[in-house]
């Protein structure tokens, strides 16, 4: 199978390191996808990634790579930049993986999705927590507890993050909740106190709570899910190990090879919609 060449823009994100290591490392010999180009960032960071992945093409601007690669990965930390980076490639028919979050407004998210439709290509975005074994185990357990009565997802996030506020880490909460209980959020209510934001809403009548906890000092805040059904309760941490990005990379590779998006379009929109409502309430 012919190798597909991919470019990365937004290399300041540590996810870019794991993507390059996974796709360009020795263990990736059987993967027909390779990072062949980078859009230059800070000099030392660019050199580090280029050496890690034996990448020789460094473009000063992302526009220089439009039409020159088989796919684009957008890893910029600030989701407000994602629309401008992704849309030209999508309109040209190039598949794009927009690393979390897809955007920081629903208007931008819809513009990205519309560009993919116009270009006749695929686009995806997700929290990589969606693909972890713990999340799969939670989903399986939730399916066995009868009708869902409530769902709570908690974990670290900082409403004052310089990279888009709650969108930067809060996308993990919102995407996991959407994965476990798909549907539109209704009646969003938000409380904020002592470095913590708690959002409450309903999906199909089921109460959902997203608990965003700002880490203090060296304290670790785990991602945790509690789901209550008519037949029992599921409660479990989602362990985020050093290789947690890799299952997401594999989902992107499957998209390139099959032409099928790994996440339904509605589940791309709804996490952005609920986070936008939460942000406005703050």
Secondary structure by P-SEA (a helix, b strand, c coil): cbbbbbbbcccccaaaaaaaaaacccccccccccccccccccaaaaaaaaaaacccccccccccccccccbbbbbcccccccccccaaaaaabbbbbbcccccccaaaaaaaaaaaaaacccccccccccccaaaaaaaaaaaccccccbbbbbbbbbcccccccccccaaaaaaaaaaaccccccbbbbbbcccbbbbbbbcccbbbbbbbbbbcccbbbbbbbbbbcccbbbbbbbccccccaaaaaaaaaaaaaccccccccccccaaaaaaaaaaaac
